[in-house]
Amino acid sequence: MRKRTAPTRRLLAAAAAGSLLLGLTAACGDNSDPTKSAKQESLGEGDQLTITTFGEFGYDELIDQWNQENPDIQVKQTKVALWDDWKNELNTDLQAGSGLPDVVAIEGDYMPAVVAAPDRWVDLSQSEVDGRWLDFKSAAATTPDGALLGYATDAGPEAICYRADLFKDAGLPTDRDEVAKLMTTWDDYFSLGEQFVKNSDAYWYDASGSVAQAMLNQVPYPFEKSDNAVDIENDGLKNVYQTVSSHVGDLSPQVPQWSDDWTANFADSKVATVPCPGWMRSNIKDNTGDPAPKGAVWDVADVFPGGGGNWGGSYLAIPKTSTHQEDALKFITWITAPEQQAQIFEKYGNFPSQVDALSDPKVTSFTDEYFNNAPVGEIFADRAAAIDVQPYKGPLYSDILGKFQDAINRVDAGKDPDESWATFEQDVASLQ
């Protein structure tokens, strides 16, 4: 397990995270101190351990299994549709110092804020889980003094999902190996898109914000320097913004990712390619329809422009306000174990973050019938091995990312790119 060591980073990060987490000891509605563990209680008859997740973690069947096997530690899951909605509620509860569940699901981009201001979270370190996760996953949840604040639920190595039937209609190759050779760089990817749209009524990709996020995942310092100083004038970030903005009029559907219009474009056969971490397959399947409309053929190419990239991957954390921390730790140790992660991958596509799960035959030999029987276990394992850049994510990463996506969405809606960038600069200044 890799640990960060720079002592000054923690102090700078904690200061920067103050505005995000709204102070560690202020505004506690019951005058208690949320930085100290709550008095621990046993689960009585009818009591339940509570967990809040967002999106689709694939936990429904596993929680049923746990409840059957552990009658004394019953678990109740609350599912929130979107991370942004849960993030807002989470921040509100953190400010109040109450209202949090026993187990909190946290999107990976938010973990830097947790690590920078760790006093409200339980240290989950235990010998049983040493070395369990991919290095970059455990490092992102570990404080400079070695406290582990989150158990990684999944990782997001990226490939390219594409509509083989739309490629064929546009005169492009459809074989996944041939397609992979055509988009090894971002220049190749955009050039192929320009060729595609000349011969198709569909859009080359699903959303400008989707491609922008994918490109950002290869920028070493997208928003903050290693000392957590905000820097949005760097060449890597500007290149992403300028490149994506320049293709709004020809390759993009000009709708925000996750919007109703974005969803409808899949069912209407208007999307040709998608930057595709493993979990994205579930969204594509749900949006396109299952079974797929007649003639619609999705596939997965073992490639990602520019090399490798990781998009997504969440964590489970235990707040100190939980009165059932020991039981909560038992539960998250089990549900993030390799066997459970392999099972989730089979059904939901969330790629494991567990080292042992990556060699599980359930993962390595898995093919996806919906995606033209693509060997997705092998493909995403290859994509995980190709990741050689992990963007630095300081405590303000998640908030700045939201402002950056707003800037991209404004350009999609017709705003001048320079004007939208100026608004982005103002928005970021307001966060500091």
VOPAGU-2260 file (C-alpha; in pm, 1 decimal, decimal comma):
REM VOPAGU-2260
SITE   aa  ch    i         X         Y         Z
SITE  MET   A    0       0,0       0,0       0,0
SITE  ARG   A    1     152,7     331,6    -107,6
SITE  LYS   A    2     137,7     622,0     137,9
SITE  ARG   A    3     189,2     992,4      75,2
SITE  THR   A    4     451,4    1145,4     295,6
SITE  ALA   A    5     475,3    1522,0     242,1
SITE  PRO   A    6     372,9    1675,4     577,8
SITE  THR   A    7     298,0    2020,0     437,1
SITE  ARG   A    8      52,4    1882,2     185,3
SITE  ARG   A    9    -185,1    1773,5     457,5
SITE  LEU   A   10    -189,8    2121,3     613,5
SITE  LEU   A   11    -248,1    2294,4     280,6
SITE  ALA   A   12    -510,9    2042,7     180,9
SITE  ALA   A   13    -695,1    2078,6     508,9
SITE  ALA   A   14    -705,1    2453,8     466,9
SITE  ALA   A   15    -836,1    2427,3     112,6
SITE  ALA   A   16   -1096,9    2171,2     212,4
SITE  GLY   A   17   -1237,1    2391,6     486,2
SITE  SER   A   18   -1476,6    2570,2     254,8
SITE  LEU   A   19   -1590,7    2240,4     106,4
SITE  LEU   A   20   -1653,7    2054,7     429,2
SITE  LEU   A   21   -1774,5    2368,7     603,0
SITE  GLY   A   22   -1557,6    2333,7     910,7
SITE  LEU   A   23   -1504,5    2031,4    1124,7
SITE  THR   A   24   -1640,0    2148,5    1455,4
SITE  ALA   A   25   -1877,5    2428,1    1367,7
SITE  ALA   A   26   -2249,6    2419,5    1298,8
SITE  CYS   A   27   -2321,5    2095,8    1484,5
SITE  GLY   A   28   -2691,5    2100,3    1550,2
SITE  ASP   A   29   -2672,0    1891,7    1866,8
SITE  ASN   A   30   -2358,7    2065,7    2005,4
SITE  SER   A   31   -2172,5    1735,0    1986,2
SITE  ASP   A   32   -1826,9    1698,9    1832,7
SITE  PRO   A   33   -1849,6    1500,8    1505,2
SITE  THR   A   34   -1472,0    1458,3    1506,4
SITE  LYS   A   35   -1503,4    1219,3    1799,8
SITE  SER   A   36   -1657,1     876,8    1761,3
SITE  ALA   A   37   -2018,0     846,0    1870,0
SITE  LYS   A   38   -2101,2     619,1    2160,9
SITE  GLN   A   39   -2119,7     267,6    2017,7
SITE  GLU   A   40   -2434,8      59,8    2044,8
SITE  SER   A   41   -2535,7    -293,2    1960,3
SITE  LEU   A   42   -2792,0    -351,1    1690,1
SITE  GLY   A   43   -3113,1    -449,5    1863,4
SITE  GLU   A   44   -3408,5    -638,5    1725,3
SITE  GLY   A   45   -3546,7    -445,3    1429,3
SITE  ASP   A   46   -3237,9    -220,7    1406,3
SITE  GLN   A   47   -3050,5    -199,5    1077,4
SITE  LEU   A   48   -2712,4     -91,6     960,2
SITE  THR   A   49   -2766,7     188,7     707,8
SITE  ILE   A   50   -2580,1     259,7     383,3
SITE  THR   A   51   -2643,9     525,3     119,4
SITE  THR   A   52   -2520,1     470,3    -235,7
SITE  PHE   A   53   -2571,2     657,7    -560,8
SITE  GLY   A   54   -2615,9     539,9    -916,0
SITE  GLU   A   55   -2579,6     162,0    -939,1
SITE  PHE   A   56   -2329,8      -7,6    -711,8
SITE  GLY   A   57   -2478,4    -352,2    -782,9
SITE  TYR   A   58   -2543,1    -418,0    -414,2
SITE  ASP   A   59   -2909,7    -526,2    -415,2
SITE  GLU   A   60   -2851,4    -901,0    -442,2
SITE  LEU   A   61   -2539,8    -892,9    -225,5
SITE  ILE   A   62   -2716,0    -711,5      57,9
SITE  ASP   A   63   -2995,1    -969,8      40,9
SITE  GLN   A   64   -2729,0   -1241,6      67,7
SITE  TRP   A   65   -2559,8   -1066,2     360,6
SITE  ASN   A   66   -2889,5   -1025,2     544,3
SITE  GLN   A   67   -2968,9   -1393,4     504,3
SITE  GLU   A   68   -2626,0   -1495,8     631,6
SITE  ASN   A   69   -2599,2   -1235,2     909,2
SITE  PRO   A   70   -2930,6   -1214,2    1097,3
SITE  ASP   A   71   -2771,1   -1004,8    1373,9
SITE  ILE   A   72   -2637,2    -738,2    1135,3
SITE  GLN   A   73   -2916,5    -645,3     898,3
SITE  VAL   A   74   -2835,4    -384,7     632,1
SITE  LYS   A   75   -3069,7    -133,4     470,3
SITE  GLN   A   76   -2958,8      45,4     155,2
SITE  THR   A   77   -3079,4     387,8      39,7
SITE  LYS   A   78   -3009,4     454,3    -328,5
SITE  VAL   A   79   -2977,3     809,0    -464,1
SITE  ALA   A   80   -2992,2     844,0    -841,4
SITE  LEU   A   81   -2703,8    1088,7    -894,8
SITE  TRP   A   82   -2378,0    1154,7    -713,3
SITE  ASP   A   83   -2431,9    1532,2    -730,6
SITE  ASP   A   84   -2759,1    1494,0    -540,2
SITE  TRP   A   85   -2600,0    1271,9    -277,4
SITE  LYS   A   86   -2296,8    1501,4    -255,7
SITE  ASN   A   87   -2523,1    1795,0    -167,6
SITE  GLU   A   88   -2702,0    1591,6     100,0
SITE  LEU   A   89   -2371,2    1460,3     231,5
SITE  ASN   A   90   -2231,1    1811,9     269,0
SITE  THR   A   91   -2547,3    1924,2     446,1
SITE  ASP   A   92   -2525,5    1636,6     693,6
SITE  LEU   A   93   -2155,2    1699,9     747,7
SITE  GLN   A   94   -2231,8    2061,5     828,8
SITE  ALA   A   95   -2506,3    1960,3    1069,9
SITE  GLY   A   96   -2293,1    1694,2    1234,3
SITE  SER   A   97   -2580,9    1447,7    1217,4
SITE  GLY   A   98   -2804,0    1255,2     978,6
SITE  LEU   A   99   -2535,2    1044,3     813,6
SITE  PRO   A  100   -2584,1     670,2     760,8
SITE  ASP   A  101   -2347,5     412,4     907,7
SITE  VAL   A  102   -2180,0     364,7     568,3
SITE  VAL   A  103   -2133,9     642,3     313,9
SITE  ALA   A  104   -2065,0     583,4     -55,8
SITE  ILE   A  105   -1824,5     845,0    -191,9
SITE  GLU   A  106   -1740,3     919,0    -554,5
SITE  GLY   A  107   -1368,2     892,3    -619,4
SITE  ASP   A  108   -1322,2    1256,8    -716,2
SITE  TYR   A  109   -1448,9    1360,0    -371,4
SITE  MET   A  110   -1202,1    1146,1    -176,5
SITE  PRO   A  111    -928,2    1414,2    -182,5
SITE  ALA   A  112   -1157,4    1639,2      22,5
SITE  VAL   A  113   -1214,3    1357,5     271,7
SITE  VAL   A  114    -843,0    1280,2     295,4
SITE  ALA   A  115    -760,4    1648,7     339,9
SITE  ALA   A  116   -1003,3    1683,5     633,2
SITE  PRO   A  117   -1008,4    1333,1     784,5
SITE  ASP   A  118   -1122,4    1400,4    1138,8
SITE  ARG   A  119   -1485,2    1302,7    1078,9
SITE  TRP   A  120   -1407,4     961,1     934,9
SITE  VAL   A  121   -1314,9     625,8    1083,4
SITE  ASP   A  122    -968,4     486,9    1006,5
SITE  LEU   A  123   -1046,3     160,3     827,2
SITE  SER   A  124    -690,7      23,2     834,2
SITE  GLN   A  125    -666,4    -344,4     925,5
SITE  SER   A  126    -417,8    -616,4     832,8
SITE  GLU   A  127    -695,3    -814,1     666,6
SITE  VAL   A  128    -714,9    -565,6     379,7
SITE  ASP   A  129    -346,8    -475,2     336,2
SITE  GLY   A  130    -259,1    -496,8     -32,7
SITE  ARG   A  131    -618,1    -572,3    -130,5
SITE  TRP   A  132    -659,4    -288,9    -381,2
SITE  LEU   A  133    -483,0    -155,7    -685,5
SITE  ASP   A  134    -215,2      82,1    -564,4
SITE  PHE   A  135    -367,5     401,4    -699,4
SITE  LYS   A  136    -705,7     318,1    -547,1
SITE  SER   A  137    -577,4     270,8    -192,0
SITE  ALA   A  138    -338,0     566,1    -220,0
SITE  ALA   A  139    -625,5     799,0    -305,8
SITE  ALA   A  140    -800,4     711,1      22,5
SITE  THR   A  141    -494,5     718,7     248,3
SITE  THR   A  142    -388,4    1017,5     460,7
SITE  PRO   A  143     -22,8    1123,0     487,8
SITE  ASP   A  144       0,6     953,8     829,1
SITE  GLY   A  145    -135,4     624,9     692,9
SITE  ALA   A  146    -504,5     627,7     788,1
SITE  LEU   A  147    -722,9     450,0     530,8
SITE  LEU   A  148   -1054,1     636,1     504,2
SITE  GLY   A  149   -1229,5     447,6     224,0
SITE  TYR   A  150   -1259,1      96,7      81,8
SITE  ALA   A  151   -1252,8     108,9    -297,8
SITE  THR   A  152   -1559,1     -44,5    -461,3
SITE  ASP   A  153   -1448,4     -44,3    -825,2
SITE  ALA   A  154   -1215,4     107,9   -1081,9
SITE  GLY   A  155   -1287,2     265,0   -1419,6
SITE  PRO   A  156   -1032,1     166,7   -1687,7
SITE  GLU   A  157   -1155,9     307,5   -2016,9
SITE  ALA   A  158   -1205,7     151,9   -2359,7
SITE  ILE   A  159   -1419,0     271,4   -2652,2
SITE  CYS   A  160   -1771,9     136,7   -2695,4
SITE  TYR   A  161   -1908,9     179,5   -3045,6
SITE  ARG   A  162   -2209,2     102,9   -3263,6
SITE  ALA   A  163   -2076,5    -143,7   -3521,1
SITE  ASP   A  164   -2389,8    -111,9   -3735,8
SITE  LEU   A  165   -2351,4     265,9   -3761,2
SITE  PHE   A  166   -1983,2     222,4   -3848,0
SITE  LYS   A  167   -2080,1     -17,1   -4127,3
SITE  ASP   A  168   -2342,5     220,8   -4265,3
SITE  ALA   A  169   -2081,3     499,2   -4271,5
SITE  GLY   A  170   -1828,6     284,4   -4457,4
SITE  LEU   A  171   -1596,4     228,5   -4159,9
SITE  PRO   A  172   -1451,1    -103,7   -4041,5
SITE  THR   A  173   -1656,4    -285,1   -3778,8
SITE  ASP   A  174   -1416,9    -550,4   -3647,1
SITE  ARG   A  175   -1310,5    -449,1   -3297,0
SITE  ASP   A  176    -940,6    -511,6   -3364,0
SITE  GLU   A  177    -948,6    -299,2   -3679,6
SITE  VAL   A  178   -1142,4     -25,7   -3504,1
SITE  ALA   A  179    -884,0     -20,5   -3224,5
SITE  LYS   A  180    -606,1      49,9   -3476,0
SITE  LEU   A  181    -793,5     355,9   -3606,0
SITE  MET   A  182    -809,1     551,4   -3278,5
SITE  THR   A  183    -486,8     512,4   -3083,8
SITE  THR   A  184    -447,9     892,1   -3048,2
SITE  TRP   A  185    -700,0    1170,7   -2988,0
SITE  ASP   A  186    -612,9    1320,4   -3327,2
SITE  ASP   A  187    -700,8     984,8   -3485,2
SITE  TYR   A  188   -1024,6     969,7   -3288,0
SITE  PHE   A  189   -1146,2    1314,0   -3394,3
SITE  SER   A  190   -1033,4    1264,5   -3756,5
SITE  LEU   A  191   -1222,2     935,9   -3774,9
SITE  GLY   A  192   -1523,9    1115,7   -3633,6
SITE  GLU   A  193   -1507,8    1378,5   -3906,4
SITE  GLN   A  194   -1503,5    1098,6   -4161,8
SITE  PHE   A  195   -1796,5     928,2   -3991,0
SITE  VAL   A  196   -2032,0    1227,7   -3973,9
SITE  LYS   A  197   -1990,7    1293,1   -4347,0
SITE  ASN   A  198   -2167,1     962,6   -4408,5
SITE  SER   A  199   -2409,2     938,1   -4116,9
SITE  ASP   A  200   -2692,3    1123,2   -3944,6
SITE  ALA   A  201   -2563,5    1008,6   -3605,2
SITE  TYR   A  202   -2327,3    1197,8   -3375,4
SITE  TRP   A  203   -1972,7    1075,5   -3334,4
SITE  TYR   A  204   -1984,8    1071,2   -2955,0
SITE  ASP   A  205   -2244,5    1085,7   -2679,6
SITE  ALA   A  206   -2159,4    1424,5   -2525,5
SITE  SER   A  207   -1889,9    1690,4   -2526,7
SITE  GLY   A  208   -1868,3    1656,1   -2149,4
SITE  SER   A  209   -1807,1    1283,2   -2183,6
SITE  VAL   A  210   -1508,3    1331,8   -2414,1
SITE  ALA   A  211   -1376,9    1620,6   -2203,7
SITE  GLN   A  212   -1382,9    1400,6   -1893,1
SITE  ALA   A  213   -1207,6    1120,3   -2079,0
SITE  MET   A  214    -930,4    1353,7   -2194,9
SITE  LEU   A  215    -894,5    1509,0   -1848,8
SITE  ASN   A  216    -820,5    1163,6   -1710,6
SITE  GLN   A  217    -486,2    1179,4   -1893,0
SITE  VAL   A  218    -382,5    1525,5   -1766,0
SITE  PRO   A  219    -137,0    1491,1   -1473,4
SITE  TYR   A  220    -240,3    1816,1   -1300,5
SITE  PRO   A  221    -575,7    1923,5   -1444,8
SITE  PHE   A  222    -686,9    2177,4   -1182,6
SITE  GLU   A  223    -440,0    2184,6    -893,5
SITE  LYS   A  224     -65,0    2160,1    -847,3
SITE  SER   A  225      94,9    1909,3    -613,1
SITE  ASP   A  226      80,1    2164,2    -328,4
SITE  ASN   A  227    -297,7    2200,5    -391,6
SITE  ALA   A  228    -260,0    2549,6    -536,2
SITE  VAL   A  229    -533,9    2599,1    -795,1
SITE  ASP   A  230    -400,2    2626,1   -1150,9
SITE  ILE   A  231    -650,6    2633,8   -1436,4
SITE  GLU   A  232    -415,7    2808,5   -1678,9
SITE  ASN   A  233    -211,4    2496,2   -1750,5
SITE  ASP   A  234    -164,8    2374,4   -2107,0
SITE  GLY   A  235    -319,2    2031,9   -2045,7
SITE  LEU   A  236    -651,5    2172,4   -1928,0
SITE  LYS   A  237    -664,2    2439,1   -2197,1
SITE  ASN   A  238    -592,6    2180,2   -2466,3
SITE  VAL   A  239    -888,3    1968,7   -2349,4
SITE  TYR   A  240   -1119,9    2268,8   -2343,8
SITE  GLN   A  241   -1012,1    2406,6   -2680,4
SITE  THR   A  242   -1015,6    2068,3   -2853,2
SITE  VAL   A  243   -1360,8    1970,0   -2731,2
SITE  SER   A  244   -1504,2    2318,1   -2791,7
SITE  SER   A  245   -1374,7    2316,4   -3149,6
SITE  HIS   A  246   -1576,4    2002,4   -3228,7
SITE  VAL   A  247   -1906,6    2108,2   -3072,7
SITE  GLY   A  248   -2056,7    2198,4   -3408,3
SITE  ASP   A  249   -1968,2    1879,4   -3596,9
SITE  LEU   A  250   -1917,7    1577,6   -3370,2
SITE  SER   A  251   -2124,0    1648,2   -3058,4
SITE  PRO   A  252   -2500,7    1614,7   -3000,3
SITE  GLN   A  253   -2472,0    1935,0   -2790,8
SITE  VAL   A  254   -2662,5    1792,3   -2493,8
SITE  PRO   A  255   -2536,7    1748,6   -2136,4
SITE  GLN   A  256   -2429,6    1402,8   -2036,5
SITE  TRP   A  257   -2687,3    1227,7   -1812,5
SITE  SER   A  258   -2968,8    1453,1   -1937,7
SITE  ASP   A  259   -3295,6    1317,2   -2080,7
SITE  ASP   A  260   -3184,8    1420,1   -2430,8
SITE  TRP   A  261   -2857,5    1234,6   -2381,4
SITE  THR   A  262   -3049,0     921,8   -2284,2
SITE  ALA   A  263   -3287,7     950,9   -2579,3
SITE  ASN   A  264   -3006,0     971,2   -2833,9
SITE  PHE   A  265   -2901,8     614,2   -2757,2
SITE  ALA   A  266   -3249,0     472,4   -2824,9
SITE  ASP   A  267   -3270,6     686,5   -3140,9
SITE  SER   A  268   -2945,6     540,3   -3281,9
SITE  LYS   A  269   -2776,8     879,8   -3271,4
SITE  VAL   A  270   -2461,2     780,3   -3078,8
SITE  ALA   A  271   -2167,1     613,3   -3254,3
SITE  THR   A  272   -1896,6     601,9   -2986,0
SITE  VAL   A  273   -1870,5     643,6   -2610,7
SITE  PRO   A  274   -1559,8     678,3   -2390,8
SITE  CYS   A  275   -1633,5     366,9   -2195,1
SITE  PRO   A  276   -1521,4     259,3   -1847,4
SITE  GLY   A  277   -1663,4     -78,8   -1754,6
SITE  TRP   A  278   -1958,6      65,6   -1564,0
SITE  MET   A  279   -2069,3     266,5   -1867,3
SITE  ARG   A  280   -2190,9     -52,2   -2035,5
SITE  SER   A  281   -2488,8     -63,6   -1801,7
SITE  ASN   A  282   -2586,5     291,8   -1897,2
SITE  ILE   A  283   -2552,6     215,4   -2267,2
SITE  LYS   A  284   -2760,3     -99,6   -2231,1
SITE  ASP   A  285   -3033,3      72,9   -2031,6
SITE  ASN   A  286   -3045,5     374,4   -2264,6
SITE  THR   A  287   -3043,7     176,6   -2589,2
SITE  GLY   A  288   -3292,4     -83,7   -2471,4
SITE  ASP   A  289   -3270,5    -449,2   -2375,1
SITE  PRO   A  290   -3304,9    -631,9   -2601,2
SITE  ALA   A  291   -3141,4    -384,6   -2836,2
SITE  PRO   A  292   -3355,8    -244,1   -3117,6
SITE  LYS   A  293   -3342,1    -447,4   -3436,9
SITE  GLY   A  294   -3013,3    -394,3   -3615,0
SITE  ALA   A  295   -2838,5    -213,6   -3326,8
SITE  VAL   A  296   -2500,4    -372,4   -3255,0
SITE  TRP   A  297   -2280,7    -238,8   -2976,2
SITE  ASP   A  298   -1919,1    -355,3   -2944,5
SITE  VAL   A  299   -1610,1    -271,3   -2738,3
SITE  ALA   A  300   -1266,3    -190,5   -2883,8
SITE  ASP   A  301    -956,1    -267,5   -2679,1
SITE  VAL   A  302    -819,4      84,8   -2715,5
SITE  PHE   A  303    -831,9     425,5   -2559,0
SITE  PRO   A  304    -702,9     732,2   -2745,0
SITE  GLY   A  305    -376,0     855,3   -2600,5
SITE  GLY   A  306    -304,4     536,3   -2403,4
SITE  GLY   A  307    -492,0     453,1   -2084,3
SITE  GLY   A  308    -729,6     635,5   -1856,0
SITE  ASN   A  309    -935,9     571,3   -1546,7
SITE  TRP   A  310   -1281,6     722,9   -1509,2
SITE  GLY   A  311   -1467,4     667,0   -1188,4
SITE  GLY   A  312   -1447,3     421,5    -909,0
SITE  SER   A  313   -1604,6     490,6    -571,6
SITE  TYR   A  314   -1541,0     418,7    -203,9
SITE  LEU   A  315   -1723,9     316,9     110,4
SITE  ALA   A  316   -1644,1     517,5     424,1
SITE  ILE   A  317   -1769,9     514,1     783,4
SITE  PRO   A  318   -1839,0     849,2     951,6
SITE  LYS   A  319   -1754,8     886,1    1319,6
SITE  THR   A  320   -2120,5     968,3    1382,5
SITE  SER   A  321   -2204,2     600,4    1322,3
SITE  THR   A  322   -2303,0     419,4    1641,5
SITE  HIS   A  323   -2231,1      79,8    1479,8
SITE  GLN   A  324   -1876,6     117,1    1349,5
SITE  GLU   A  325   -1759,7    -237,5    1419,8
SITE  ASP   A  326   -2055,5    -391,3    1238,9
SITE  ALA   A  327   -2018,1    -142,0     954,8
SITE  LEU   A  328   -1652,7    -238,5     913,9
SITE  LYS   A  329   -1742,3    -607,4     897,8
SITE  PHE   A  330   -1998,2    -534,5     629,1
SITE  ILE   A  331   -1779,4    -317,8     403,1
SITE  THR   A  332   -1489,3    -561,2     438,4
SITE  TRP   A  333   -1715,3    -832,9     301,2
SITE  ILE   A  334   -1894,4    -642,0      26,3
SITE  THR   A  335   -1569,7    -499,9    -118,6
SITE  ALA   A  336   -1393,2    -838,0    -113,7
SITE  PRO   A  337   -1268,2    -987,8    -443,6
SITE  GLU   A  338   -1547,1   -1246,0    -469,7
SITE  GLN   A  339   -1818,0    -984,3    -438,6
SITE  GLN   A  340   -1646,5    -745,6    -681,6
SITE  ALA   A  341   -1621,3   -1023,8    -940,6
SITE  GLN   A  342   -1993,0   -1096,0    -900,0
SITE  ILE   A  343   -2080,5    -727,3    -946,9
SITE  PHE   A  344   -1866,2    -711,4   -1260,9
SITE  GLU   A  345   -2049,0   -1009,0   -1410,3
SITE  LYS   A  346   -2391,6    -853,1   -1366,4
SITE  TYR   A  347   -2338,2    -476,2   -1368,1
SITE  GLY   A  348   -2003,3    -420,0   -1538,2
SITE  ASN   A  349   -1834,5    -227,8   -1253,8
SITE  PHE   A  350   -1469,3    -324,6   -1297,2
SITE  PRO   A  351   -1296,8    -458,9    -984,9
SITE  SER   A  352   -1049,5    -249,5    -789,5
SITE  GLN   A  353    -927,1    -562,1    -609,6
SITE  VAL   A  354    -593,5    -713,1    -711,6
SITE  ASP   A  355    -710,0   -1073,0    -663,1
SITE  ALA   A  356   -1034,1   -1010,9    -853,3
SITE  LEU   A  357    -838,6    -917,0   -1165,8
SITE  SER   A  358    -720,4   -1276,4   -1202,1
SITE  ASP   A  359   -1056,8   -1432,3   -1116,5
SITE  PRO   A  360   -1177,8   -1643,1   -1413,9
SITE  LYS   A  361   -1521,1   -1486,7   -1363,2
SITE  VAL   A  362   -1357,3   -1160,0   -1467,5
SITE  THR   A  363   -1086,1   -1260,7   -1712,7
SITE  SER   A  364   -1306,2   -1493,4   -1922,0
SITE  PHE   A  365   -1621,5   -1283,9   -1911,4
SITE  THR   A  366   -1785,6   -1189,5   -2240,6
SITE  ASP   A  367   -2080,0    -954,8   -2286,6
SITE  GLU   A  368   -2351,2   -1084,0   -2515,5
SITE  TYR   A  369   -2509,8    -738,6   -2545,2
SITE  PHE   A  370   -2181,6    -601,0   -2677,7
SITE  ASN   A  371   -2143,2    -850,8   -2962,0
SITE  ASN   A  372   -1989,2   -1105,6   -2724,3
SITE  ALA   A  373   -1687,0    -883,7   -2669,7
SITE  PRO   A  374   -1432,5   -1032,7   -2425,1
SITE  VAL   A  375   -1482,9    -740,3   -2188,6
SITE  GLY   A  376   -1303,2    -902,2   -1895,2
SITE  GLU   A  377    -987,3    -930,2   -2100,1
SITE  ILE   A  378   -1035,5    -589,6   -2264,1
SITE  PHE   A  379   -1078,6    -393,3   -1942,6
SITE  ALA   A  380    -791,6    -578,5   -1776,9
SITE  ASP   A  381    -575,6    -466,5   -2071,5
SITE  ARG   A  382    -706,4    -112,2   -2032,9
SITE  ALA   A  383    -625,5    -116,3   -1661,4
SITE  ALA   A  384    -268,2    -221,1   -1740,5
SITE  ALA   A  385    -239,9      68,3   -1989,2
SITE  ILE   A  386    -305,2     337,0   -1726,2
SITE  ASP   A  387      18,5     529,5   -1674,2
SITE  VAL   A  388    -119,6     868,5   -1566,5
SITE  GLN   A  389    -326,9     936,5   -1258,3
SITE  PRO   A  390    -447,3    1298,5   -1249,6
SITE  TYR   A  391    -358,5    1474,4    -928,5
SITE  LYS   A  392    -678,6    1544,9    -738,8
SITE  GLY   A  393    -661,9    1800,8    -463,9
SITE  PRO   A  394    -943,5    1886,8    -222,5
SITE  LEU   A  395   -1117,7    2114,8    -473,2
SITE  TYR   A  396   -1098,6    1874,6    -766,6
SITE  SER   A  397   -1461,3    1762,9    -754,3
SITE  ASP   A  398   -1600,1    2116,5    -732,6
SITE  ILE   A  399   -1373,9    2254,2   -1006,0
SITE  LEU   A  400   -1461,7    1960,5   -1229,4
SITE  GLY   A  401   -1829,8    2052,3   -1193,6
SITE  LYS   A  402   -1754,5    2410,6   -1297,9
SITE  PHE   A  403   -1548,9    2285,3   -1593,4
SITE  GLN   A  404   -1835,0    2066,2   -1712,9
SITE  ASP   A  405   -2065,2    2367,0   -1680,3
SITE  ALA   A  406   -1828,2    2557,3   -1910,2
SITE  ILE   A  407   -1837,7    2278,2   -2169,6
SITE  ASN   A  408   -2218,1    2259,6   -2147,0
SITE  ARG   A  409   -2247,6    2635,3   -2205,8
SITE  VAL   A  410   -2048,5    2601,3   -2528,1
SITE  ASP   A  411   -2276,8    2315,0   -2631,5
SITE  ALA   A  412   -2572,3    2547,3   -2571,2
SITE  GLY   A  413   -2427,4    2813,9   -2802,3
SITE  LYS   A  414   -2212,8    3025,8   -2571,2
SITE  ASP   A  415   -1889,2    3165,8   -2713,8
SITE  PRO   A  416   -1601,8    2945,6   -2585,4
SITE  ASP   A  417   -1395,2    3244,1   -2468,2
SITE  GLU   A  418   -1687,4    3389,6   -2276,8
SITE  SER   A  419   -1767,6    3053,6   -2119,8
SITE  TRP   A  420   -1404,1    3013,4   -2014,6
SITE  ALA   A  421   -1411,3    3357,5   -1851,7
SITE  THR   A  422   -1716,3    3248,5   -1651,2
SITE  PHE   A  423   -1532,8    2931,0   -1554,1
SITE  GLU   A  424   -1242,9    3138,3   -1421,9
SITE  GLN   A  425   -1484,0    3344,0   -1212,6
SITE  ASP   A  426   -1656,8    3031,1   -1082,0
SITE  VAL   A  427   -1327,7    2876,8    -976,1
SITE  ALA   A  428   -1217,9    3198,6    -805,9
SITE  SER   A  429   -1535,4    3187,2    -598,7
SITE  LEU   A  430   -1441,6    2840,7    -467,3
SITE  GLN   A  431   -1114,2    2958,9    -313,8
